[in-house]
């Protein structure tokens, strides 16, 4: 991991013990720019910052504008999924108080890792890309890596973990009845082949996947054994993502502590698993993983697996037979894989180059865009991508603690836009 030394500015907590990890929030700095605009910078063009897109202002509407939420902002934003242009799901890990005046300071060592929300401390860190910026260091209830101390209602609110907004960013649904069910919601998805459009939430903190009716009124099924970890047919250990085949067969990346891919039939019956740990290995070969974090399938039923900490993507047939491996170089860290219907693989580089990248299925990088930063249109820790039927792109950022909406620029080259996902007729 990259390490930076900074000064922790404690806001609202009496102490923070040990090593902390870079997290999320909404870093704030004086820019003089219109809210929602992309800041001008002489060494970057709009193409470099937002590629073929423009940022939609004030989307979603700020949390602090909700009645009773004055002074609060988004927690770590793990997932976003657009069912259609007017119904977009967002998952976050709690609400955070907006940054308060600095109280005290002390030096700590900060690791560039993947922990997130909801308690946030403002930290100026030198040496990060492009500018010295005020970033956030946070811990969360149940985080396995951080000794958490915080007062609920003061330092965080464990509520509104799953919300639905419309195309203008207005809150239209709040699934608060399930807030206490979640511990660390990690990804939100709808199978492209499911006519019922059930909503799947991957919660790696509870080692379980929860499947809801589309309206959120019913919990229909739980896969895995909540609050128990394991490496067998009934347990996960911090699973991260799901990918489907047209017949409903699905694969789960399992994940942070396990290092395997698990295959299930359409009803959630365990079929098989593959993968071994590469931790401590200098040059691991195929089928060895370190952080199995994202997945996608293609039209040939091949399974693409983000071997995140090894900075590579491994490709298998549907029965776990190794086919190919793309080594992504020293910097790229693939967080989320997105297979477009036109059979190009896009992925979000969460904390390496910070870009959105397009690959051909031969492993050749074709295009990329994006710039690190906390300003609108910049990217920091993109954890999930989604595209609606109008071509709007949505990103969830764990480190910036927000969802963003990008609208295609007029006359944009279609080859540079993140393509439409695979959708069955029932999804259109």
C-alpha positions in Angstrom: 0.0 0.0 0.0 1.1 3.6 -0.6 1.6 5.4 2.7 1.3 9.2 3.3 2.1 11.1 6.4 -0.3 13.8 7.4 -1.8 15.6 10.3 -5.1 14.4 11.6 -7.5 17.3 12.5 -9.9 15.8 14.9 -13.5 17.1 14.5 -16.0 15.8 17.0 -14.1 12.8 18.4 -11.9 12.7 21.5 -9.3 10.2 20.0 -8.5 7.9 17.1 -6.2 5.0 17.9 -3.6 3.3 15.7 -3.3 3.3 11.9 -6.2 4.6 9.9 -7.1 4.1 6.3 -8.1 6.6 3.7 -11.9 6.7 3.5 -14.7 8.7 2.2 -16.7 11.8 2.8 -16.9 15.1 0.9 -13.5 16.8 1.1 -14.0 20.6 1.2 -11.8 23.3 0.0 -12.1 26.9 -1.3 -12.3 26.9 -5.0 -14.4 30.0 -5.9 -16.1 27.8 -8.6 -19.9 27.6 -9.1 -21.2 24.5 -7.2 -21.4 21.6 -9.5 -19.1 23.0 -12.1 -15.8 21.5 -13.2 -13.0 23.6 -11.9 -10.7 25.3 -14.5 -7.1 24.1 -14.5 -4.6 25.2 -17.1 -2.8 21.8 -17.3 -6.0 19.8 -17.9 -8.7 19.9 -20.5 -12.3 19.0 -20.0 -11.6 15.8 -22.0 -9.0 14.8 -19.5 -11.3 15.4 -16.5 -14.7 14.2 -17.6 -14.0 12.6 -21.0 -17.1 12.6 -23.2 -19.4 13.6 -20.3 -20.5 16.7 -18.4 -21.3 16.6 -14.8 -25.0 17.1 -13.7 -25.1 19.8 -11.1 -26.4 19.1 -7.6 -27.2 15.4 -8.3 -28.3 14.0 -6.1 -29.7 16.9 -4.1 -27.5 17.5 -1.0 -28.5 15.5 2.0 -28.4 18.7 4.1 -31.4 20.0 2.2 -33.7 17.2 3.5 -35.9 18.3 6.4 -34.2 17.2 9.6 -30.8 16.7 8.0 -29.4 20.2 8.2 -25.7 19.9 9.0 -25.4 16.3 7.7 -23.8 14.8 4.5 -23.3 11.5 2.8 -21.4 8.7 4.2 -19.1 6.4 2.2 -21.0 5.7 -1.0 -20.4 2.1 -2.0 -22.9 1.5 -4.8 -25.2 3.0 -7.4 -27.5 1.2 -9.8 -29.8 2.8 -12.4 -32.9 0.7 -13.0 -34.0 3.4 -15.4 -33.3 7.2 -15.9 -35.8 8.1 -13.2 -35.1 5.4 -10.6 -31.5 5.2 -9.4 -30.5 3.2 -6.3 -27.7 4.4 -4.0 -26.2 2.7 -1.0 -24.1 4.5 1.5 -22.7 3.7 5.0 -24.4 6.0 7.3 -24.7 9.8 7.4 -21.9 12.1 8.6 -21.8 15.5 10.2 -20.6 18.2 7.8 -17.0 19.2 8.6 -16.7 21.2 11.8 -14.1 23.6 13.1 -10.7 22.1 13.8 -10.2 21.3 17.5 -6.8 19.6 17.8 -4.2 17.9 15.7 -1.6 15.2 15.9 0.6 13.3 13.4 -0.3 9.8 12.3 0.7 7.4 9.5 -2.0 7.0 6.9 -2.4 4.0 4.6 -4.0 4.3 1.2 -6.5 1.5 1.5 -10.2 0.7 1.2 -11.9 1.4 4.5 -14.9 3.7 4.6 -17.6 5.6 6.7 -19.2 6.8 8.6 -17.1 8.8 11.2 -15.0 11.4 9.4 -12.0 13.5 10.4 -10.6 16.2 8.1 -7.0 15.7 7.2 -4.7 17.8 5.0 -2.2 15.5 3.3 0.7 16.7 1.2 1.9 14.7 -1.8 -1.4 13.5 -3.2 -1.9 14.0 -6.9 -2.0 17.5 -8.4 -2.6 19.6 -5.3 -2.4 19.5 -1.5 -6.0 18.7 -0.6 -8.1 18.3 2.5 -9.1 14.7 2.5 -11.0 12.5 5.0 -10.0 9.8 7.3 -12.8 7.7 8.8 -13.7 4.6 10.6 -17.0 2.7 10.8 -18.9 0.5 13.2 -17.9 -3.1 12.5 -14.9 -2.2 10.4 -12.4 -5.1 10.8 -9.4 -2.7 10.3 -10.2 0.2 12.6 -10.8 0.5 16.3 -14.1 2.5 16.1 -15.3 4.9 18.7 -18.2 7.3 18.0 -21.5 8.4 19.4 -24.5 7.6 17.2 -26.6 10.7 16.5 -23.6 13.0 17.1 -20.6 11.5 15.2 -22.7 9.5 12.7 -26.3 8.4 11.9 -26.8 4.9 10.8 -29.7 5.6 8.6 -30.7 6.0 4.9 -28.3 3.3 3.9 -30.4 2.5 0.8 -32.2 5.3 -1.0 -33.7 5.8 -4.5 -33.6 9.1 -6.3 -35.1 10.3 -9.6 -33.4 11.8 -12.6 -33.3 15.2 -11.0 -31.7 13.9 -7.8 -34.8 14.1 -5.6 -35.3 11.5 -2.9 -38.2 9.3 -4.0 -37.8 6.2 -1.8 -36.0 5.6 1.5 -35.7 2.0 2.5 -35.0 2.9 6.1 -36.9 -0.2 7.3 -33.7 -2.2 6.4 -31.1 0.1 8.0 -30.6 -2.2 10.9 -30.3 -5.2 8.7 -27.1 -3.8 7.1 -23.6 -3.6 8.5 -21.4 -2.8 5.6 -23.4 -2.7 2.3 -20.9 -3.1 -0.5 -22.8 -3.4 -3.8 -26.3 -3.0 -5.1 -27.5 -4.8 -8.3 -30.4 -6.1 -10.3 -29.8 -9.1 -12.6 -30.3 -8.1 -16.2 -32.2 -11.4 -16.8 -34.7 -11.1 -13.9 -38.2 -10.1 -15.0 -39.1 -9.4 -11.4 -36.2 -6.9 -11.1 -35.3 -8.1 -7.6 -32.8 -5.9 -5.8 -29.6 -7.6 -4.5 -27.5 -6.0 -1.8 -24.1 -7.5 -1.1 -23.2 -6.9 2.6 -19.7 -8.0 3.3 -19.9 -6.9 6.9 -22.6 -9.5 7.6 -21.1 -12.1 5.1 -24.5 -12.3 3.4 -26.4 -11.3 0.2 -29.9 -10.0 0.7 -32.5 -10.1 -2.1 -35.5 -7.8 -1.9 -38.6 -7.3 -3.9 -38.3 -4.4 -6.3 -40.4 -2.2 -4.2 -38.3 -3.0 -1.1 -41.2 -4.2 1.0 -40.1 -7.8 1.3 -36.8 -9.5 2.0 -37.2 -12.5 -0.3 -34.0 -14.5 0.2 -30.7 -14.5 2.1 -27.6 -16.2 0.6 -24.8 -17.0 3.0 -25.1 -17.2 6.8 -25.4 -13.7 8.3 -22.7 -12.8 10.9 -20.8 -16.1 10.3 -17.7 -16.3 8.2 -16.5 -19.4 6.4 -15.2 -21.0 3.2 -17.8 -23.6 2.4 -21.1 -23.9 0.5 -23.1 -22.0 3.2 -20.7 -19.2 4.2 -18.9 -16.2 2.7 -16.0 -14.2 4.2 -16.5 -10.7 3.1 -17.9 -11.2 -0.4 -17.9 -8.3 -2.8 -19.8 -8.6 -6.1 -22.1 -10.7 -8.3 -22.3 -11.5 -12.0 -25.0 -13.4 -13.9 -25.4 -15.7 -16.9 -28.6 -15.6 -19.0 -30.0 -18.8 -17.4 -29.9 -17.1 -13.9 -26.7 -18.9 -12.8 -24.6 -16.4 -10.9 -21.1 -16.0 -9.5 -20.0 -14.3 -6.3 -16.5 -12.8 -5.7 -15.6 -13.9 -2.2 -13.7 -11.6 -1.7 -11.8 -9.6 1.0 -10.8 -12.4 3.4 -11.7 -15.4 1.3 -9.9 -15.6 -2.1 -12.3 -17.5 -4.3 -15.1 -17.3 -6.9 -18.3 -19.1 -5.9 -20.9 -20.4 -8.5 -24.6 -20.8 -7.7 -27.6 -21.9 -9.7 -30.5 -19.6 -10.4 -32.2 -20.5 -7.0 -29.0 -19.8 -5.0 -27.9 -23.5 -4.6 -24.1 -23.8 -4.3 -22.5 -25.4 -7.4 -18.7 -25.0 -7.1 -15.9 -22.6 -6.1 -12.4 -21.9 -7.2 -9.4 -19.8 -6.2 -6.5 -19.7 -3.8 -4.7 -17.0 -1.8 -1.7 -15.3 -3.3 -0.9 -13.3 -0.1 2.9 -13.3 0.4 3.6 -14.6 -3.1 5.9 -12.4 -5.3 4.7 -13.6 -8.7 1.4 -15.5 -8.3 0.2 -17.6 -11.2 -3.3 -18.1 -12.4 -6.1 -18.9 -10.0 -4.4 -17.2 -7.1 -6.1 -14.0 -5.8 -5.5 -11.2 -3.5 -8.8 -9.2 -3.0 -11.4 -10.7 -5.3 -13.3 -7.5 -5.8 -15.3 -7.2 -9.0 -16.8 -9.5 -11.6 -18.4 -9.5 -15.1 -19.5 -12.1 -17.6 -19.5 -11.8 -21.4 -21.6 -13.2 -24.2 -19.4 -16.3 -24.4 -20.2 -17.1 -20.7 -16.7 -16.2 -19.7 -16.1 -14.8 -16.2 -13.9 -11.8 -15.7 -12.5 -11.4 -12.1 -10.9 -8.3 -10.6 -7.8 -9.6 -8.8 -7.5 -6.2 -7.2 -4.5 -6.2 -5.0 -2.5 -8.1 -7.7 -3.5 -5.3 -10.2 -4.8 -7.7 -12.8 -7.9 -9.2 -14.3 -8.2 -13.0 -14.6 -10.6 -14.7 -17.0 -12.2 -18.1 -16.7 -14.8 -20.2 -18.3 -18.0 -20.8 -16.4 -16.6 -23.9 -14.7 -13.5 -22.2 -13.4 -11.0 -23.2 -16.1 -8.4 -20.5 -16.4 -8.3 -18.8 -19.9 -6.3 -15.6 -19.7 -4.9 -12.9 -17.5 -4.4 -9.1 -18.1 -1.7 -7.6 -16.0 -2.6 -3.9 -15.6 0.8 -2.5 -14.7 2.1 -0.9 -11.5 -0.7 1.6 -11.0 -4.2 0.4 -12.0 -6.3 -1.1 -9.3 -9.6 -2.5 -10.7 -12.5 -1.9 -8.3 -15.6 -2.5 -10.5 -15.9 -4.4 -13.8 -18.7 -3.4 -16.2 -19.4 -5.5 -19.3 -21.1 -3.5 -22.0 -23.6 -5.1 -24.4 -21.2 -4.3 -27.2 -18.7 -6.6 -25.5 -16.2 -4.1 -24.2 -15.1 -4.3 -20.6 -14.9 -1.0 -18.7 -13.5 -0.8 -15.2 -13.0 1.8 -12.5 -9.5 2.2 -11.2 -10.3 3.1 -7.6 -6.9 4.2 -6.3 -4.2 3.9 -8.9 -4.7 6.1 -11.9 -8.2 7.1 -10.7 -9.6 6.7 -14.2 -12.4 5.0 -16.0 -10.9 2.6 -18.6 -12.2 0.8 -21.7 -10.7 -2.5 -22.8 -11.3 -4.8 -25.7 -11.8 -8.5 -24.8 -8.3 -9.1 -26.2 -6.9 -7.2 -23.2 -6.0 -4.1 -25.1 -6.7 -0.7 -23.4 -8.7 1.4 -25.9 -9.5 4.6 -24.0 -9.5 6.2 -20.6 -10.6 9.4 -18.9 -10.7 10.8 -15.4 -8.7 12.9 -12.9 -8.2 12.4 -9.2 -9.8 15.0 -6.9 -12.8 16.0 -4.7 -14.3 18.6 -7.1 -17.4 17.8 -9.1 -16.4 15.7 -12.1 -13.2 14.5 -10.5 -13.0 11.0 -9.2 -11.8 9.4 -6.0 -12.4 5.7 -5.2 -15.1 4.9 -7.9 -16.6 1.7 -6.4 -19.4 1.0 -8.9 -20.5 2.2 -12.3 -24.0 2.1 -13.8 -25.5 3.3 -17.1 -29.2 4.1 -17.7 -31.2 3.7 -21.0 -30.5 7.4 -21.9 -26.7 6.8 -21.7 -26.2 8.7 -18.4 -23.3 7.4 -16.4 -23.5 7.1 -12.6 -20.5 6.5 -10.3 -20.4 5.8 -6.5 -17.2 7.0 -4.8 -16.1 5.6 -1.5 -13.4 8.1 -0.9 -15.3 11.2 -1.9 -18.4 9.9 -0.2 -20.9 10.7 -3.0 -22.7 9.5 -6.1 -22.2 11.5 -9.3 -24.2 11.7 -12.6 -22.5 12.3 -15.9 -24.5 13.2 -19.0 -23.0 12.6 -22.5 -21.8 15.8 -24.1 -23.6 16.9 -27.2 -21.8 15.3 -30.2 -19.8 12.9 -28.0 -18.1 10.1 -29.8 -20.2 7.0 -29.0 -17.1 4.8 -28.8 -15.9 6.9 -25.8 -19.1 6.5 -23.8 -19.5 3.7 -21.4 -21.8 1.4 -23.3 -25.2 0.2 -22.4 -25.2 -2.9 -20.1 -26.7 -6.2 -21.2 -30.5 -6.0 -20.7 -33.1 -8.6 -21.3 -36.3 -7.4 -22.9 -37.9 -7.1 -19.5 -35.3 -4.6 -18.4 -35.8 -2.1 -21.2 
